[in-house]
Amino acid sequence: MPRPPWPSSTTGMTVKKKKYNGYHLLVVNGYSRIKDRPNGAHIASRHFRVGGYRWVIECYPNGKESDHDGNISFYLVLDQGNVRNPMMVQYEFSFVVDQAQNSDSSWLTGAKETLAFCSRSVAFAHSYPCSMERKMFEKSKYLKNDSFTLRCDVIINKVVSITDADVAVPANSMLVAPHIQQDIADLLKSGVGADVTFQVGDVKCAAHRCVLAARSAVFKAQLFGPMKEGTTTSVIHVNDMEEQVFKLLLDFIYGDSVPEMETEEEDVMWQHLLVAADRYDLPRLKLICEQELCDYCFNTSTVANILALAEQHRCRRLKKACLEFLNSPANLQEVMVVDGLDHLISSCPSVLKELIAKLASLNFDVDTADSAESDLLLLEVPESDMHQHLSSLLQSEERTDVTFEVGGETFSAHKCVLAARSAVFRADLFGPIKNTNTDGVIRIHDMESKVFKLLLTFIYDDCWPQMKEEKIGDGADADVMWQQLLVAADRYGLERLKLMCETMLCRYINTTTVVDILKLAEEHHCRELKENCLNFLDFPAHLQDVMAAGGLEQLRSSCPSVLIDLIAKLASLKHDT
């Protein structure tokens, strides 16, 4: 039943505001290596988080748009694909000018702005340009010893307005970002439910077959194909790979991100990790490695090795970036001095032909070379696809190791995924009093099969449950389904899903549903949902309709404590009036 229209006049309003702030430093060592990149080409910082959202700083040494050519420009970018509702963000760029971290933005244009951000698939995910004329920048105090540090401060304000004639969406539900990646990453660290062991050098690494198979076709064939390796009692030996590289590989498979590397030979580690990504068919990790090597690891000592690597592992854009770097006569001469070309002759002689052709074209058509560089340096790393991999794993029903019976239907799943996402499932499946039925089937009572299916789908994909607005299945009201799903989310400790259900139920509050929703909110400790119900009942016409239908009598018999809260709310309203 749709919610009836509410009056436009208000008698009171409460505004709640939450502020999240943070900053990130973009440190560029070797400005001379990037300053000749053409208009439209950029480098990017590593990801950082503020307010639960993932951000990145982009630097365009010669501007992003044609009208910014000759300027160095910076952008703050929301690098997250699930933010559909615009949020207001205040940001400020400045240069760090001394070791005490003092900063200055006086010479920057557009350094401080407030702007609405959301995912780039919806609208605008990047800030306005913050720019400075390159000639001025290169003579300024900001550039020292061919290096500079840019600081970006980010402030996110979340505002929720609650009136007696309007129900606000719970503020906390908007702030809980998806955390399936962190849950699966924690599974690797805990080792709960691990069923395969790898020996890499002197180190043994425990992992989970179904996660590896879901993320890598190579692991899938290795662990479950005709030539499958490693039973639960044996060890799979990984040769020709360093221990640290394999650990980084596992970190990516489980967390879909690469942690900060703490090594002096970072460029070498990125090269090794690229080889591993290609070996195990992880295209997103491979692109991340290419991006890192393009942005941070180019110099005259490393370019020959990186070029050979790019040729051997079919990294087209990385290869082109190396060739563009060698277009510079000064760079090429230095590489020749350190015998870099000798390495190419012995490892990848075919690349030398392309280098010669590139140098020849540079002599006759500089504009063409610049245009090519503009295309190749923009490496687009796709957004995380872990939820899609795990969702496909659930839908395929392959390699499942647990079966549930709910409402006469059976569902197959994977113990380790359930344990990673829900502490309740972890206790049920791996705890000291784990569920052990003789037939191997776990029976769940007091829950409809449709609700359990929605619950299971959320566990695997961490996305909003897909329900029709009005009717679900055999005629059940949508608001009832959301109520049942909230109960299930609370039962299995899925806080994000519970908040989603709260958000949706706020839309269904009306004189027919408010009593049931209020009881539900009280029983399952949904503070925001309860507050929204009480705000609805603040309106006299709503309260009279509910009383006429016997709603207060229902509350008196089932949740008498709520009546005290309602009386307090009405008393404060009368006092304010």
N, C-alpha and C positions, 0 to 999 in steps of 0.2 A: 504494500500500500504506500503510495508516494506521500511525502510529508506535505501537509497543507501549508499555504503561504502564511507567513507571520507578519504582523504589523510592521510598518516602516519606522514608527516612532520608538524611541528607547527611553528608559528611565534611569539607566545606570550603565556604566562600562568599566571593565577591569582590563588593564593592559599589562601583559607579562612580557618581559624582555630578557633574553639570554644572550650573552656575548661570548664569542670564541675568538681568540686571537693567537697569532703566531707569526714567525718570520722564517725566511730561508735566505741563505747566502749562495750566490752564484759566483764561484771563484774561477777566473779564467787566467791560466798561466800559459803564456805564449800567444799574446794578441796578434803578433805578426803572422802567425800561422793561419789565422781566420780572417784577417782584415780585408783580404782581396776576394773574398767570396762575393758573388754578384748579388744584385738586388733580388730579394725573394728567397735567398738561401739562409739557413739559420743553424744554430746549435741550440741544445736544450739542456737544462739542469736535470739532475735526478729528481724523482718524484718526492714530494713532501706532503704532509697532511696538516690541515687546519680545519677544525670543526667536524672531523670525521670524513672530510672530502679530500680527494687526491688532486694536487696541483703540480704545475711545472712552469718554469720560467723559460721563455724562448728569447734568444738574442739574435738579431739580424744585423750583422756588421755593416751592411749597406742598405738597410731598410727593407721592409716587407713589400710595400706598394711602390709603384713607379714614382709617385710624388714624394717619396721619402728617400729616394736615391741620394747618397752623399751624407746620410745621417746614420748613426748607430741607434737601433731601436730595440726596445724590450717590451715583452708582453707577458702578462699573467694569464695562464690557460688552465681552465678546469678540465682535467684529464680523466673524466669519469663518465660512463655512458648511461647512468641510471637516474640522472637528476632532471626530471621533467618540469618541475615547478620552479620558476625563476626565484633566486634568492639574492637579496641585496648584500653586496660585498664592498667594503671600503679597503682600498689598497694604496700603498705608497712605495715608490722606488727611491732609492738613494744609493750613493757610492760610499763605501767605507774608506775613510781617509787616513786612519792611523791604527796602531796596534791596540788602542783602547776601545776599538770598535765604534768610534765616533763617525757619524755619517753626514753627508751633505747632498742636497738635491737642488741647490739653487740654480744650477745650469741645465737642469733637465726640464723639458717641456712635457706636460701631461703626467707629472710625477705622482700626483695625488688625485684620485677620483673615487666616486661611488657609482657602482654599476650593477645591473642585474645579470647574474650568471646562470646558465643551465647547460645541459649537454649539447654538444655541437649538432647532434642529430635533430634537436628540437629548435634551437635558436642560436644564441651567441654564447660561446664557451671561452672567449678570449677578451682581454681588456682592450681599452684604447691604447694606441702606441705611446710609449714613453720614449722620447727621442732627444738626441743631442747631435749637433753638427760634428761630423767626424774630425774635421781639421781642428776644431776647438777641443774636442775630446783628447786627441793625440798630443796636444800641448798642455793639457791640464794636469793638475795634481792627482787626478784620479788614476792615471796610468803611470805605474812605476815599475821599472825593470821588466817591461813588456808584459805586465800583469795588472789585473784590476779585480775588485770585489764589489759586486752589486748586492744590495740588500733589498728584499721585498717584504714589507709588513702587510699582513692580511687580517682584517677584522670582519667577522660575520655576525650580524645581529639577527636574531630570530624574535619576531614579535607576534603575539597572539592576543587578539581583542575578544573579550567575552561580554556580551550584552544580554539583557533580559529578553531580547527578541531575536537572538541569533545564537546558534551553537557553533563554537569554534572547533576546528579539527585539532586533536591533541598535539601540543607542540613537540612532545618527546618523540612521537612517531616519525616526524619529519627529520629528526636528527640522527636516527639510527641507520647508519649506512650498512649495506650488505657485508657480512663478515664470513661468508662461506670459505673464502680463501684462508682466512686466519684459522678457522676451525679445522680445515684439512691440514694446514701447516702444523698446528698443534698436535694433530694425530701422529705425524711423523716424529715429532719430538718425544711424545709419550711412549710410542711403540705399542700402544694398546691394540691387540688383535693382529699384530704383524704375522705374516705367514710365508715370508720369503727372506732369505739373507744373502747379501752380496759380500764377497771378499774383494777388496780393492787395496792392493799392497798389504800392509799389516793391519788394516782396519776392516771391521765387519759392520755392515749397515743393514739394519732391519727395515723392511718395507711391507707394503700391502699390495698383493697381486692385482686386485680389481682397480685400485687407483692408478697403478702404473699402466695397466692395459687400457683404461679409459682415456689416458692422456697421450699415449704413444703407441702407434701401430706396430712399431718394432718390438716394444715390450710385450704387446698383445700376442704377437707371433711367437716370441721367445718363451713366454710363460704358458700360453694356452694353445699354440699351434701344434701341428703334427710332430714337430721336433722339440716340444716343450722341454724346458730345463728346470731343474731345482724343485724337487718335491719338498714337502714341508719339513723333511728331515735332512735335506742336503743343502749345500751352499753353491751359489753361482759365482764363479770367478770372473772378474772383469779385468782384462789385460789392457796394456797400452793406454792407461789413464791414471792420472794422479789422484790421490785420495781427496784432496781439496776440490778438485774439479767435479768428481762424482758427487760429493756432498752438495756442491752448488747446483748440480743437475737435479738432484732429488729435491732440494729446496724449491727450485722452480716448478717441478712437476706438482708438488704439494701446495705451494703458495702462489704460483703464477707470477712470481716476481723474483728478482735477483737481489740478495742482500748486499750491503756495502762491502766492498773488498778492502781488506786491510793488508795490503802487500805493496812492496816497493815496485814489483814487476807487474803492475796491474794490466798493462797492455798484453803481456804474455798470458796471463790468466784469461783474459777475454778471448784471446786466440784459441786457447785450449778449450774453453767453454763453447765457442762456435763449432769447433770440430765435434765435440760431444753432442751438441744440439743437432747437427747434421746426421750424425751416426744414429741417433734415436728418433729422428723425424719429428723434431719439435720446431716448426717453422717460426712461431712467435719468438721463442728464445733466440733463434738464429738471427732474426731481425734486430732484436735488442742488442745482441753482440755486435752486429754490423754497425748499428747506430753509435754504440759506445766507441768502437774503433774509429769511426769517422770523426766523431766530435772531440775525442780526448787523446787519442793514442798516435796520431800522425806526427812523425818527425823524420828527419833524414836518416836516423838510425833504425827506425822500425818499418818504414814504408815498403822496403823490398820484401821483408818477411810477410807483411800483411797482404801485399799484392799477390805473392805466390799462394798464400792461403785462400784469397778470394778466387783465384783461378781454379784451384783444386776443388773447392767446395761450391762452385757455381754461385758466387755472391756478386751478381752483376753490378749492383749499385756501389758496393764497396770497391770493386775493381775499378770502376769508372772514377771514383773519388781518388783512388791512388794515382791513376794516370793523370788526373787533373793536377794533383799535387806536384807531380813530376814535370808538368808543363812549364813550371817556373825554372828558368835557367839556373838560378842560384841553388834551388833545391836539388836539381839534377846533378850539378857539379859536386855538391856535398855528398850525395849518395855514391857517386863514382869514386870519390876519395876514400870512402869507407868500404869499397869493394861490393856495394850492394848489387850492382849489375852482374857481377860474377855469380852471385847467389841465384839470380834469375836465370842466367845462362844454364846453370846446372840443374835447376829445379823446374823452371817453366820457360823454356826458350821461346815458345809461341807468343808469350806476352811481350817480348822485345819488339816483335813486328808491329804489334798494336801501339806500343809506345812510340816507335819511329813514325808511324802513320799519324799519331796524335800530334807529335812535334811538328811534322810537316804541315798539317792543317792549321796549326797555330801560327805559322809564319805567314800564311796567306789569308786567313780569315779569323781574326781574333774574336769577332762578334759571335761566330758560330760556336767557338769553344766556350765562351761565356754562357751562351744559351744552354748548352749541354750541361754545364756545371749546375745551373739553376735547377734543372730537373733532377739530377742524380743525388743532390745532397739532401733532398727532402724525403727522408726515409719514414714512411708512415707505419708505425708499429700498431697493429690492430689491438683493440681493447681485449681485456681478459675474456677468454672463452671457456673457463673452467666450468661454469654452471651449465654450459651446453654439453660439455663432455660428460659430466655426471648425470645430467638429465637423459642423455642418450644411453648411458649405462643402465639406468633404471628402466627405460622403455624397452631395451633389448632383452632384459631379464637374463642376460648371460652372466655366468660365474656368480650367481646368487648363492648365499649360504645360510639363509634364514627365511622361514615362511610364516606369515601371519594369517589367521582366519578371523575375519571381522564381518559380522552380519551375514554370514553364509557365503562370503566371497573370500578367496585366497589371494594374497599378495606376496611376491618374492622380493627380497631386498638383500643388501650387503651389510653385514654386521659392522664392519669398520666405519662405513659412512654414517650409519645411524649413531654409532658411539662417538664419532667426531662432532656431530651436530647437536646431540642431546645427552646431557649428563644422566638423565633418567634411563634412556636406552643403554647407555654405557654400563650402568649398574645392573640393568636387567640381563644384559648379554654377557658381561665380563666380570661382574661383581661377585662377592663371596656367596650371595644367595641368588645367583643367576637362574633364570627361568629354564627348567629342564623337563620338558614333556617327553614321554616315551616315544611318541610318534614324530618328534622333532618340529611340531607345529605350535606356535605361540598363539593362544586364543585371547582376543581382546573383547571384553564385554562393555556394555553401556556406551557404545559408539556405533554410528552408522557407517556402512562401507564407503559411502560417498565422502564422508568427512575424513576418514582415514586415508583415502586416496589423495585428497587435497593436502593433508598433512605430510604424507610421504613425498609428494611432488615438491612441496616447499623445502623439505629437508635436502633434496637433491639439487634444486635449482635456485633457492633463496630468492625467488621472485614473487610478485603479487599473485595470489591465487586467482585463477580465471573462473569467474562465476558470471552468469547472466544476471542482469539487474533485477528482473522481476520474479522469474520462476526458475527453480532448480529441479531438474529431473522430473519426478512424478508429481509435481505441484507444490512442493515445500516452498514457503516464502524465503526469499533471499536473506532477509534479516535473521530468520531462524537458523539458516545454514551458517551465517557469520557468527551467531551466538554459539552454536555447537563447535565451530572451528576454534573459537576463542577458548572454550573449555578444554579442548584437546591440546591446544598450544600451551596452556597453563599446566596441564597434566604432564606434558613432556618437557617442560622448561624451555620452550622456544619463545624467548622474549620478543624477538623482532616480529614473528608472526602474530603474537598476541597484540602487539601495538598496531599492526596492520588491521587486525579485526576491530580494535577499538576505533580506529580512524573510520572504517567503513560503517560501523554501527552508529556513529555520530550522525551519519546521513539519514539513518532510518528512524531517528527519534521522532515520535508523534504521539498523539493522545492515546492511540491504541497500543503502541509498543513500549512506551516509556517505563511502565512499571516493571515489565519483564527485564528490560535492559538495565534498569537501576538495580534490581535484585542481583542480576548477573555481575554487574560492576562491583557491588559490595562483596559478594561471595568470593570473587577472584581478584580482589585488591586492584581494581582498575581505577586509579584515582582520577585521571583526566575524564574518563567516560562517566564516572559518577558525578563529577562536577558539572559536566554538560547536561546530564539529566536533571540535576537540581536547578540549573539555570533555566532549563525549559519550563520547569514547574513554577518558577518565579512569576511567570506571566499568568495573571488571574484567570483568563479565559481557558487556558490549558489546564490549570489546576481544577477548575470547576468541572470540566469535561471528564477528567480522570476520576474525580470524586463521584460523579454521577454513575460512572461505570463500575464503581466498587473497587477502584485501584488502591485507595489508601487502606481499605480493609485487608487487601491482599498483602500489602507491605506490613501491616500490623501483625499479621499472623506468621509471616515468613521472615521478615527482616525488620523487626521493631526499631533497631538502632538507627535505621535510615530515617525514620520519622523524626527523630531528634535532630538530625542534620537538616532535614527539610524545614522544621519549625525555626531553627536558628537562621536559616537562609531567609525565610519569610519575615522574621523579626527584624533582621538587618535591613531588608528591603523597605519595610514599613518605617523604620527609623530614618532611613535616608530620604524617604519621600516627605 
